[in-house]
Amino acid sequence: MDDDSVMDSTGEGRVDGNAVGGMLAMVFGHEMTAAPGRCAHCGTINEMGAMHVYMRGPGVVVRCPACGEVVLRVVEAATATFLDARGVAFVRIERESA
């Protein structure tokens, strides 16, 4: 277990959303760790950096820290990146100032 990990009650390694900041920036084209998102399950709004992230499977699973439901799934394959965002009601991405 690396220093950024904590053990949850099921014994799985968990990190915060900052650990996947680079991957989210690649997918969305913006820095995303400070972007607020609303959980589609419980309605709680959290910054993406505050989400609970599990990286030990074939992809990345991002869960709401309030209710534990899946918000995002990201799988990077050889030819494409797959994003399942059905667990997020919205993510607010600020526009850059001109």
N, CA, C and O atoms as a printed pandas DataFrame, in Angstrom:
     atom_number atom_name residue_name chain_id  residue_number  x_coord  y_coord  z_coord
0              1         N          MET        A               1    0.863   -1.177    0.000
1              2        CA          MET        A               1    0.000    0.000    0.000
2              3         C          MET        A               1    0.900    1.228    0.000
3              4         O          MET        A               1    1.827    1.316    0.805
4              5         N          ASP        A               2    0.635    2.185   -0.903
5              6        CA          ASP        A               2    1.437    3.402   -0.934
6              7         C          ASP        A               2    0.928    4.403    0.094
7              8         O          ASP        A               2   -0.127    4.204    0.697
8              9         N          ASP        A               3    1.681    5.476    0.290
9             10        CA          ASP        A               3    1.384    6.444    1.351
10            11         C          ASP        A               3    0.055    7.152    1.175
11            12         O          ASP        A               3   -0.539    7.574    2.167
12            13         N          ASP        A               4   -0.445    7.304   -0.075
13            14        CA          ASP        A               4   -1.697    8.021   -0.317
14            15         C          ASP        A               4   -2.924    7.156   -0.054
15            16         O          ASP        A               4   -4.040    7.675   -0.022
16            17         N          SER        A               5   -2.748    5.868    0.133
17            18        CA          SER        A               5   -3.874    4.948    0.272
18            19         C          SER        A               5   -4.342    4.859    1.714
19            20         O          SER        A               5   -3.571    5.057    2.654
20            21         N          VAL        A               6   -5.610    4.557    1.862
21            22        CA          VAL        A               6   -6.165    4.216    3.161
22            23         C          VAL        A               6   -6.950    2.933    2.967
23            24         O          VAL        A               6   -7.317    2.588    1.844
24            25         N          MET        A               7   -7.202    2.248    4.023
25            26        CA          MET        A               7   -7.987    1.024    3.924
26            27         C          MET        A               7   -9.406    1.335    4.363
27            28         O          MET        A               7   -9.625    1.907    5.431
28            29         N          ASP        A               8  -10.376    0.953    3.527
29            30        CA          ASP        A               8  -11.760    1.153    3.930
30            31         C          ASP        A               8  -12.231   -0.082    4.694
31            32         O          ASP        A               8  -11.446   -0.998    4.937
32            33         N          SER        A               9  -13.497   -0.109    5.072
33            34        CA          SER        A               9  -14.002   -1.198    5.909
34            35         C          SER        A               9  -13.993   -2.542    5.201
35            36         O          SER        A               9  -14.051   -3.576    5.866
36            37         N          THR        A              10  -13.922   -2.565    3.872
37            38        CA          THR        A              10  -13.879   -3.832    3.147
38            39         C          THR        A              10  -12.454   -4.283    2.886
39            40         O          THR        A              10  -12.242   -5.372    2.353
40            41         N          GLY        A              11  -11.455   -3.453    3.256
41            42        CA          GLY        A              11  -10.070   -3.815    3.059
42            43         C          GLY        A              11   -9.516   -3.420    1.698
43            44         O          GLY        A              11   -8.357   -3.709    1.397
44            45         N          GLU        A              12  -10.319   -2.767    0.876
45            46        CA          GLU        A              12   -9.848   -2.334   -0.440
46            47         C          GLU        A              12   -9.085   -1.023   -0.309
47            48         O          GLU        A              12   -9.424   -0.184    0.526
48            49         N          GLY        A              13   -8.044   -0.842   -1.143
49            50        CA          GLY        A              13   -7.290    0.407   -1.129
50            51         C          GLY        A              13   -8.118    1.528   -1.722
51            52         O          GLY        A              13   -8.803    1.344   -2.728
52            53         N          ARG        A              14   -8.053    2.671   -1.102
53            54        CA          ARG        A              14   -8.808    3.833   -1.585
54            55         C          ARG        A              14   -7.897    5.041   -1.541
55            56         O          ARG        A              14   -7.122    5.219   -0.601
56            57         N          VAL        A              15   -8.000    5.875   -2.574
57            58        CA          VAL        A              15   -7.299    7.152   -2.606
58            59         C          VAL        A              15   -8.330    8.234   -2.885
59            60         O          VAL        A              15   -9.474    7.931   -3.225
60            61         N          ASP        A              16   -7.933    9.499   -2.744
61            62        CA          ASP        A              16   -8.892   10.549   -3.070
62            63         C          ASP        A              16   -8.794   10.896   -4.554
63            64         O          ASP        A              16   -7.900   10.421   -5.254
64            65         N          GLY        A              17   -9.715   11.722   -5.020
65            66        CA          GLY        A              17   -9.810   12.064   -6.424
66            67         C          GLY        A              17   -8.596   12.776   -6.990
67            68         O          GLY        A              17   -8.416   12.811   -8.207
68            69         N          ASN        A              18   -7.752   13.348   -6.124
69            70        CA          ASN        A              18   -6.538   13.993   -6.605
70            71         C          ASN        A              18   -5.608   12.993   -7.287
71            72         O          ASN        A              18   -4.813   13.377   -8.144
72            73         N          ALA        A              19   -5.697   11.725   -6.920
73            74        CA          ALA        A              19   -4.837   10.695   -7.498
74            75         C          ALA        A              19   -5.107   10.467   -8.982
75            76         O          ALA        A              19   -4.239    9.974   -9.701
76            77         N          VAL        A              20   -6.299   10.821   -9.443
77            78        CA          VAL        A              20   -6.632   10.642  -10.860
78            79         C          VAL        A              20   -6.825   11.989  -11.558
79            80         O          VAL        A              20   -7.474   12.068  -12.601
80            81         N          GLY        A              21   -6.254   13.045  -10.973
81            82        CA          GLY        A              21   -6.378   14.383  -11.550
82            83         C          GLY        A              21   -5.857   14.457  -12.973
83            84         O          GLY        A              21   -6.495   15.071  -13.828
84            85         N          GLY        A              22   -4.720   13.850  -13.244
85            86        CA          GLY        A              22   -4.152   13.869  -14.589
86            87         C          GLY        A              22   -5.018   13.142  -15.591
87            88         O          GLY        A              22   -5.208   13.619  -16.710
88            89         N          MET        A              23   -5.549   11.989  -15.204
89            90        CA          MET        A              23   -6.420   11.222  -16.091
90            91         C          MET        A              23   -7.710   11.999  -16.368
91            92         O          MET        A              23   -8.173   12.033  -17.508
92            93         N          LEU        A              24   -8.293   12.621  -15.345
93            94        CA          LEU        A              24   -9.516   13.399  -15.553
94            95         C          LEU        A              24   -9.249   14.607  -16.447
95            96         O          LEU        A              24  -10.092   14.966  -17.270
96            97         N          ALA        A              25   -8.084   15.235  -16.294
97            98        CA          ALA        A              25   -7.732   16.369  -17.155
98            99         C          ALA        A              25   -7.618   15.915  -18.606
99           100         O          ALA        A              25   -8.022   16.644  -19.512
100          101         N          MET        A              26   -7.075   14.722  -18.838
101          102        CA          MET        A              26   -6.974   14.201  -20.191
102          103         C          MET        A              26   -8.369   13.937  -20.779
103          104         O          MET        A              26   -8.627   14.266  -21.937
104          105         N          VAL        A              27   -9.241   13.359  -20.004
105          106        CA          VAL        A              27  -10.585   13.015  -20.477
106          107         C          VAL        A              27  -11.420   14.270  -20.729
107          108         O          VAL        A              27  -12.090   14.371  -21.757
108          109         N          PHE        A              28  -11.384   15.232  -19.791
109          110        CA          PHE        A              28  -12.237   16.414  -19.878
110          111         C          PHE        A              28  -11.568   17.631  -20.507
111          112         O          PHE        A              28  -12.249   18.590  -20.871
112          113         N          GLY        A              29  -10.247   17.602  -20.638
113          114        CA          GLY        A              29   -9.547   18.725  -21.238
114          115         C          GLY        A              29   -9.368   19.909  -20.316
115          116         O          GLY        A              29   -9.023   20.999  -20.773
116          117         N          HIS        A              30   -9.594   19.722  -19.026
117          118        CA          HIS        A              30   -9.453   20.779  -18.015
118          119         C          HIS        A              30   -8.954   20.154  -16.720
119          120         O          HIS        A              30   -9.070   18.945  -16.520
120          121         N          GLU        A              31   -8.402   20.976  -15.850
121          122        CA          GLU        A              31   -8.061   20.545  -14.496
122          123         C          GLU        A              31   -9.382   20.273  -13.783
123          124         O          GLU        A              31  -10.249   21.145  -13.734
124          125         N          MET        A              32   -9.540   19.090  -13.238
125          126        CA          MET        A              32  -10.849   18.689  -12.725
126          127         C          MET        A              32  -10.926   18.481  -11.220
127          128         O          MET        A              32  -12.031   18.309  -10.705
128          129         N          THR        A              33   -9.829   18.485  -10.491
129          130        CA          THR        A              33   -9.912   18.135   -9.075
130          131         C          THR        A              33  -10.716   19.133   -8.250
131          132         O          THR        A              33  -11.286   18.757   -7.226
132          133         N          ALA        A              34  -10.775   20.399   -8.671
133          134        CA          ALA        A              34  -11.564   21.401   -7.950
134          135         C          ALA        A              34  -12.971   21.560   -8.529
135          136         O          ALA        A              34  -13.765   22.341   -8.004
136          137         N          ALA        A              35  -13.288   20.838   -9.595
137          138        CA          ALA        A              35  -14.605   20.949  -10.230
138          139         C          ALA        A              35  -15.663   20.261   -9.369
139          140         O          ALA        A              35  -15.505   19.096   -9.003
140          141         N          PRO        A              36  -16.741   20.980   -9.044
141          142        CA          PRO        A              36  -17.800   20.353   -8.254
142          143         C          PRO        A              36  -18.677   19.458   -9.120
143          144         O          PRO        A              36  -18.968   19.772  -10.274
144          145         N          GLY        A              37  -19.089   18.343   -8.542
145          146        CA          GLY        A              37  -20.006   17.435   -9.208
146          147         C          GLY        A              37  -21.081   16.980   -8.246
147          148         O          GLY        A              37  -20.830   16.830   -7.051
148          149         N          ARG        A              38  -22.292   16.759   -8.768
149          150        CA          ARG        A              38  -23.417   16.317   -7.924
150          151         C          ARG        A              38  -23.646   14.827   -8.135
151          152         O          ARG        A              38  -23.773   14.366   -9.269
152          153         N          CYS        A              39  -23.697   14.089   -7.061
153          154        CA          CYS        A              39  -23.987   12.661   -7.111
154          155         C          CYS        A              39  -25.432   12.471   -7.580
155          156         O          CYS        A              39  -26.349   13.074   -7.023
156          157         N          ALA        A              40  -25.634   11.649   -8.586
157          158        CA          ALA        A              40  -26.978   11.382   -9.100
158          159         C          ALA        A              40  -27.799   10.525   -8.131
159          160         O          ALA        A              40  -29.020   10.437   -8.269
160          161         N          HIS        A              41  -27.150    9.902   -7.166
161          162        CA          HIS        A              41  -27.843    9.012   -6.233
162          163         C          HIS        A              41  -28.367    9.757   -5.009
163          164         O          HIS        A              41  -29.535    9.620   -4.645
164          165         N          CYS        A              42  -27.480   10.560   -4.365
165          166        CA          CYS        A              42  -27.888   11.220   -3.116
166          167         C          CYS        A              42  -27.990   12.736   -3.232
167          168         O          CYS        A              42  -28.510   13.388   -2.327
168          169         N          GLY        A              43  -27.500   13.307   -4.334
169          170        CA          GLY        A              43  -27.593   14.745   -4.545
170          171         C          GLY        A              43  -26.497   15.572   -3.897
171          172         O          GLY        A              43  -26.492   16.796   -4.027
172          173         N          THR        A              44  -25.576   14.933   -3.209
173          174        CA          THR        A              44  -24.487   15.653   -2.558
174          175         C          THR        A              44  -23.533   16.215   -3.606
175          176         O          THR        A              44  -23.226   15.547   -4.593
176          177         N          ILE        A              45  -23.065   17.445   -3.388
177          178        CA          ILE        A              45  -22.093   18.070   -4.282
178          179         C          ILE        A              45  -20.724   18.035   -3.603
179          180         O          ILE        A              45  -20.572   18.485   -2.467
180          181         N          ASN        A              46  -19.737   17.498   -4.309
181          182        CA          ASN        A              46  -18.362   17.436   -3.834
182          183         C          ASN        A              46  -17.426   17.815   -4.958
183          184         O          ASN        A              46  -17.757   17.636   -6.130
184          185         N          GLU        A              47  -16.261   18.337   -4.617
185          186        CA          GLU        A              47  -15.227   18.523   -5.618
186          187         C          GLU        A              47  -14.746   17.141   -6.063
187          188         O          GLU        A              47  -14.753   16.193   -5.278
188          189         N          MET        A              48  -14.334   17.036   -7.310
189          190        CA          MET        A              48  -13.875   15.751   -7.825
190          191         C          MET        A              48  -12.687   15.227   -7.017
191          192         O          MET        A              48  -12.533   14.017   -6.852
192          193         N          GLY        A              49  -11.855   16.129   -6.518
193          194        CA          GLY        A              49  -10.711   15.729   -5.701
194          195         C          GLY        A              49  -11.090   15.116   -4.369
195          196         O          GLY        A              49  -10.265   14.450   -3.743
196          197         N          ALA        A              50  -12.326   15.324   -3.919
197          198        CA          ALA        A              50  -12.788   14.772   -2.646
198          199         C          ALA        A              50  -13.460   13.409   -2.812
199          200         O          ALA        A              50  -13.784   12.754   -1.822
200          201         N          MET        A              51  -13.669   12.978   -4.057
201          202        CA          MET        A              51  -14.319   11.687   -4.296
202          203         C          MET        A              51  -13.404   10.548   -3.837
203          204         O          MET        A              51  -12.190   10.721   -3.733
204          205         N          HIS        A              52  -13.986    9.410   -3.571
205          206        CA          HIS        A              52  -13.229    8.214   -3.205
206          207         C          HIS        A              52  -12.921    7.447   -4.480
207          208         O          HIS        A              52  -13.823    7.168   -5.269
208          209         N          VAL        A              53  -11.660    7.106   -4.688
209          210        CA          VAL        A              53  -11.215    6.471   -5.920
210          211         C          VAL        A              53  -10.605    5.114   -5.614
211          212         O          VAL        A              53   -9.806    4.963   -4.690
212          213         N          TYR        A              54  -11.003    4.127   -6.415
213          214        CA          TYR        A              54  -10.483    2.767   -6.314
214          215         C          TYR        A              54   -9.820    2.440   -7.645
215          216         O          TYR        A              54  -10.450    2.512   -8.700
216          217         N          MET        A              55   -8.522    2.076   -7.580
217          218        CA          MET        A              55   -7.739    1.916   -8.795
218          219         C          MET        A              55   -7.184    0.500   -8.960
219          220         O          MET        A              55   -6.317    0.296   -9.810
220          221         N          ARG        A              56   -7.628   -0.453   -8.211
221          222        CA          ARG        A              56   -7.046   -1.790   -8.244
222          223         C          ARG        A              56   -7.676   -2.717   -9.272
223          224         O          ARG        A              56   -7.167   -3.816   -9.489
224          225         N          GLY        A              57   -8.761   -2.313   -9.907
225          226        CA          GLY        A              57   -9.401   -3.156  -10.907
226          227         C          GLY        A              57   -8.873   -2.856  -12.297
227          228         O          GLY        A              57   -7.836   -2.209  -12.448
228          229         N          PRO        A              58   -9.576   -3.318  -13.298
229          230        CA          PRO        A              58   -9.132   -3.060  -14.674
230          231         C          PRO        A              58   -9.310   -1.603  -15.093
231          232         O          PRO        A              58   -8.801   -1.189  -16.134
232          233         N          GLY        A              59  -10.020   -0.838  -14.299
233          234        CA          GLY        A              59  -10.222    0.581  -14.570
234          235         C          GLY        A              59  -10.258    1.332  -13.258
235          236         O          GLY        A              59   -9.867    0.810  -12.214
236          237         N          VAL        A              60  -10.730    2.560  -13.324
237          238        CA          VAL        A              60  -10.824    3.418  -12.148
238          239         C          VAL        A              60  -12.297    3.584  -11.800
239          240         O          VAL        A              60  -13.121    3.852  -12.675
240          241         N          VAL        A              61  -12.624    3.424  -10.530
241          242        CA          VAL        A              61  -13.986    3.621  -10.045
242          243         C          VAL        A              61  -13.966    4.796   -9.082
243          244         O          VAL        A              61  -13.196    4.806   -8.121
244          245         N          VAL        A              62  -14.820    5.792   -9.340
245          246        CA          VAL        A              62  -14.926    6.983   -8.502
246          247         C          VAL        A              62  -16.274    6.918   -7.785
247          248         O          VAL        A              62  -17.319    6.794   -8.422
248          249         N          ARG        A              63  -16.240    7.000   -6.461
249          250        CA          ARG        A              63  -17.459    6.881   -5.653
250          251         C          ARG        A              63  -17.715    8.155   -4.867
251          252         O          ARG        A              63  -16.786    8.874   -4.500
252          253         N          CYS        A              64  -18.981    8.419   -4.617
253          254        CA          CYS        A              64  -19.403    9.553   -3.792
254          255         C          CYS        A              64  -18.954    9.305   -2.352
255          256         O          CYS        A              64  -19.211    8.232   -1.806
256          257         N          PRO        A              65  -18.288   10.279   -1.728
257          258        CA          PRO        A              65  -17.873   10.086   -0.338
258          259         C          PRO        A              65  -19.032   10.105    0.649
259          260         O          PRO        A              65  -18.884    9.642    1.780
260          261         N          ALA        A              66  -20.183   10.634    0.240
261          262        CA          ALA        A              66  -21.337   10.710    1.144
262          263         C          ALA        A              66  -22.122    9.403    1.184
263          264         O          ALA        A              66  -22.449    8.908    2.263
264          265         N          CYS        A              67  -22.428    8.837    0.002
265          266        CA          CYS        A              67  -23.284    7.642   -0.032
266          267         C          CYS        A              67  -22.567    6.386   -0.516
267          268         O          CYS        A              67  -23.086    5.281   -0.356
268          269         N          GLY        A              68  -21.384    6.540   -1.104
269          270        CA          GLY        A              68  -20.620    5.380   -1.556
270          271         C          GLY        A              68  -21.009    4.842   -2.915
271          272         O          GLY        A              68  -20.417    3.869   -3.380
272          273         N          GLU        A              69  -21.991    5.448   -3.567
273          274        CA          GLU        A              69  -22.402    4.970   -4.888
274          275         C          GLU        A              69  -21.386    5.371   -5.958
275          276         O          GLU        A              69  -20.641    6.337   -5.793
276          277         N          VAL        A              70  -21.371    4.617   -7.054
277          278        CA          VAL        A              70  -20.444    4.889   -8.152
278          279         C          VAL        A              70  -20.882    6.146   -8.891
279          280         O          VAL        A              70  -22.043    6.277   -9.278
280          281         N          VAL        A              71  -19.935    7.076   -9.085
281          282        CA          VAL        A              71  -20.168    8.320   -9.801
282          283         C          VAL        A              71  -19.598    8.226  -11.215
283          284         O          VAL        A              71  -20.267    8.577  -12.186
284          285         N          LEU        A              72  -18.363    7.753  -11.321
285          286        CA          LEU        A              72  -17.686    7.608  -12.617
286          287         C          LEU        A              72  -16.939    6.287  -12.671
287          288         O          LEU        A              72  -16.485    5.769  -11.651
288          289         N          ARG        A              73  -16.821    5.754  -13.879
289          290        CA          ARG        A              73  -15.926    4.639  -14.157
290          291         C          ARG        A              73  -15.112    5.032  -15.384
291          292         O          ARG        A              73  -15.662    5.551  -16.355
292          293         N          VAL        A              74  -13.811    4.790  -15.344
293          294        CA          VAL        A              74  -12.950    5.099  -16.475
294          295         C          VAL        A              74  -12.058    3.885  -16.735
295          296         O          VAL        A              74  -11.394    3.377  -15.831
296          297         N          VAL        A              75  -12.057    3.436  -17.981
297          298        CA          VAL        A              75  -11.186    2.336  -18.392
298          299         C          VAL        A              75  -10.366    2.819  -19.574
299          300         O          VAL        A              75  -10.912    3.270  -20.580
300          301         N          GLU        A              76   -9.046    2.720  -19.444
301          302        CA          GLU        A              76   -8.154    3.083  -20.534
302          303         C          GLU        A              76   -7.721    1.807  -21.236
303          304         O          GLU        A              76   -7.023    0.978  -20.653
304          305         N          ALA        A              77   -8.138    1.649  -22.497
305          306        CA          ALA        A              77   -7.762    0.504  -23.315
306          307         C          ALA        A              77   -6.695    0.947  -24.309
307          308         O          ALA        A              77   -6.337    2.124  -24.360
308          309         N          ALA        A              78   -6.196    0.016  -25.087
309          310        CA          ALA        A              78   -5.128    0.327  -26.039
310          311         C          ALA        A              78   -5.552    1.354  -27.083
311          312         O          ALA        A              78   -4.744    2.186  -27.497
312          313         N          THR        A              79   -6.802    1.303  -27.509
313          314        CA          THR        A              79   -7.242    2.167  -28.610
314          315         C          THR        A              79   -8.238    3.244  -28.212
315          316         O          THR        A              79   -8.599    4.079  -29.041
316          317         N          ALA        A              80   -8.698    3.245  -26.944
317          318        CA          ALA        A              80   -9.724    4.212  -26.550
318          319         C          ALA        A              80   -9.803    4.311  -25.034
319          320         O          ALA        A              80   -9.323    3.435  -24.316
320          321         N          THR        A              81  -10.413    5.389  -24.559
321          322        CA          THR        A              81  -10.745    5.550  -23.150
322          323         C          THR        A              81  -12.253    5.486  -23.035
323          324         O          THR        A              81  -12.968    6.184  -23.753
324          325         N          PHE        A              82  -12.735    4.652  -22.135
325          326        CA          PHE        A              82  -14.172    4.480  -21.931
326          327         C          PHE        A              82  -14.561    5.184  -20.635
327          328         O          PHE        A              82  -13.933    4.981  -19.596
328          329         N          LEU        A              83  -15.605    6.016  -20.704
329          330        CA          LEU        A              83  -16.075    6.783  -19.556
330          331         C          LEU        A              83  -17.548    6.482  -19.329
331          332         O          LEU        A              83  -18.370    6.659  -20.228
332          333         N          ASP        A              84  -17.877    6.031  -18.133
333          334        CA          ASP        A              84  -19.263    5.818  -17.717
334          335         C          ASP        A              84  -19.537    6.851  -16.631
335          336         O          ASP        A              84  -19.008    6.741  -15.525
336          337         N          ALA        A              85  -20.357    7.851  -16.935
337          338        CA          ALA        A              85  -20.622    8.944  -15.999
338          339         C          ALA        A              85  -22.079    8.981  -15.567
339          340         O          ALA        A              85  -22.577   10.039  -15.184
340          341         N          ARG        A              86  -22.773    7.851  -15.621
341          342        CA          ARG        A              86  -24.206    7.869  -15.296
342          343         C          ARG        A              86  -24.489    8.135  -13.825
343          344         O          ARG        A              86  -25.634    8.415  -13.469
344          345         N          GLY        A              87  -23.480    8.057  -12.960
345          346        CA          GLY        A              87  -23.687    8.310  -11.533
346          347         C          GLY        A              87  -23.498    9.755  -11.119
347          348         O          GLY        A              87  -23.621   10.084   -9.939
348          349         N          VAL        A              88  -23.197   10.627  -12.084
349          350        CA          VAL        A              88  -23.024   12.038  -11.765
350          351         C          VAL        A              88  -24.132   12.835  -12.446
351          352         O          VAL        A              88  -24.334   12.721  -13.655
352          353         N          ALA        A              89  -24.849   13.641  -11.664
353          354        CA          ALA        A              89  -25.933   14.452  -12.227
354          355         C          ALA        A              89  -25.356   15.595  -13.054
355          356         O          ALA        A              89  -25.885   15.933  -14.113
356          357         N          PHE        A              90  -24.259   16.193  -12.563
357          358        CA          PHE        A              90  -23.547   17.208  -13.334
358          359         C          PHE        A              90  -22.147   17.373  -12.775
359          360         O          PHE        A              90  -21.877   17.045  -11.620
360          361         N          VAL        A              91  -21.268   17.885  -13.614
361          362        CA          VAL        A              91  -19.943   18.365  -13.211
362          363         C          VAL        A              91  -19.812   19.768  -13.768
363          364         O          VAL        A              91  -20.039   19.997  -14.955
364          365         N          ARG        A              92  -19.445   20.702  -12.911
365          366        CA          ARG        A              92  -19.304   22.088  -13.341
366          367         C          ARG        A              92  -17.860   22.347  -13.733
367          368         O          ARG        A              92  -16.953   22.232  -12.908
368          369         N          ILE        A              93  -17.647   22.703  -15.016
369          370        CA          ILE        A              93  -16.321   23.002  -15.528
370          371         C          ILE        A              93  -16.278   24.484  -15.844
371          372         O          ILE        A              93  -16.976   24.952  -16.744
372          373         N          GLU        A              94  -15.468   25.217  -15.112
373          374        CA          GLU        A              94  -15.364   26.659  -15.305
374          375         C          GLU        A              94  -14.735   26.978  -16.653
375          376         O          GLU        A              94  -13.830   26.274  -17.101
376          377         N          ARG        A              95  -15.208   28.029  -17.293
377          378        CA          ARG        A              95  -14.598   28.525  -18.520
378          379         C          ARG        A              95  -13.374   29.345  -18.179
379          380         O          ARG        A              95  -13.334   30.024  -17.154
380          381         N          GLU        A              96  -12.375   29.279  -19.044
381          382        CA          GLU        A              96  -11.181   30.083  -18.839
382          383         C          GLU        A              96  -11.481   31.532  -19.217
383          384         O          GLU        A              96  -12.190   31.795  -20.188
384          385         N          SER        A              97  -10.938   32.459  -18.446
385          386        CA          SER        A              97  -11.107   33.883  -18.728
386          387         C          SER        A              97  -10.293   34.259  -19.946
387          388         O          SER        A              97   -9.195   33.744  -20.155
388          389         N          ALA        A              98  -10.846   35.177  -20.763
389          390        CA          ALA        A              98  -10.113   35.621  -21.945
390          391         C          ALA        A              98   -9.221   36.782  -21.617
391          392         O          ALA        A              98   -8.524   37.291  -22.495
